[in-house]
Amino acid sequence: MKTVAKRAGFPNDKILSSIETFANTSSGSIPNTLVNEYGENDSAEILKFLCCGFGVGLSWAAVELDLSPSQILPLIHTDEWFDDGLPEE
């Protein structure tokens, strides 16, 4: 990511990453990073995001988003888990 950012001319302080917190969460990496960085922020200021992802088989995508931090829900931490993937009734 740092190499791509450098070649694209983005300063390091504009690059968000949460790999140290969540590891590689595949398709959840971008939303996890946004929630981790802005989920507790209720600012109405509109921010511009350029989100780029790449994965297995050289799949890739990019999107430009205009979001306010108030639109990003907070991260909920829990210790709950289910043996069979379904909640108990």
C-alpha positions in Angstrom: 0.0 0.0 0.0 2.8 2.4 0.8 4.4 1.8 -2.5 1.2 2.4 -4.4 0.5 5.5 -2.4 4.0 6.9 -3.0 3.7 6.3 -6.8 0.2 7.9 -6.8 1.5 10.9 -4.9 -0.6 10.4 -1.7 1.1 11.5 1.5 1.4 8.7 4.1 -0.8 10.6 6.6 -3.7 10.3 4.1 -3.5 6.5 3.9 -5.7 4.5 6.3 -5.0 0.9 7.2 -6.3 -1.4 9.9 -4.3 -4.5 9.1 -2.5 -4.2 12.4 -5.9 -4.3 14.3 -7.9 -6.8 12.2 -5.4 -8.6 10.1 -6.4 -9.3 6.5 -10.2 -9.5 6.5 -10.5 -9.8 2.7 -13.6 -7.9 1.4 -14.3 -6.5 4.9 -10.9 -4.6 5.1 -12.2 -1.3 3.6 -15.4 -1.1 5.7 -13.5 -2.3 8.8 -10.9 0.5 8.3 -13.5 3.2 7.9 -15.4 2.0 11.0 -12.2 1.8 13.0 -11.1 5.3 12.0 -14.4 7.2 11.9 -17.1 5.1 13.7 -17.0 7.1 16.9 -17.0 10.5 15.0 -20.3 12.2 14.6 -19.0 15.1 12.5 -21.3 16.2 9.6 -18.3 17.3 7.6 -18.2 15.6 4.1 -14.9 13.8 3.5 -13.6 12.4 0.2 -12.4 8.8 0.2 -10.6 6.9 -2.5 -11.0 3.2 -1.7 -9.0 0.7 -3.6 -9.0 -3.1 -3.1 -7.3 -6.0 -4.8 -7.4 -9.7 -4.1 -7.2 -13.2 -5.3 -6.9 -13.8 -9.1 -5.8 -10.2 -9.6 -9.3 -8.9 -8.9 -9.4 -5.2 -8.1 -11.8 -2.3 -7.7 -11.7 1.4 -6.8 -14.4 3.8 -5.8 -14.5 7.5 -4.8 -16.8 8.1 -1.8 -18.1 11.4 -0.3 -19.2 10.5 3.2 -19.6 12.2 6.5 -18.3 10.4 9.6 -21.8 10.6 11.0 -22.9 8.1 8.3 -20.4 5.5 9.5 -21.6 3.3 12.3 -19.4 2.5 15.3 -17.6 -0.8 15.7 -19.3 -3.1 18.2 -17.0 -5.4 20.2 -18.4 -8.6 21.5 -17.3 -11.9 22.9 -20.4 -13.7 21.6 -19.9 -16.7 19.3 -22.0 -19.6 18.2 -20.9 -23.2 17.8 -23.1 -23.9 14.8 -23.2 -20.3 13.4 -26.8 -19.8 14.7 -27.9 -18.0 17.8 -29.6 -20.0 20.5 -33.3 -19.5 20.9 
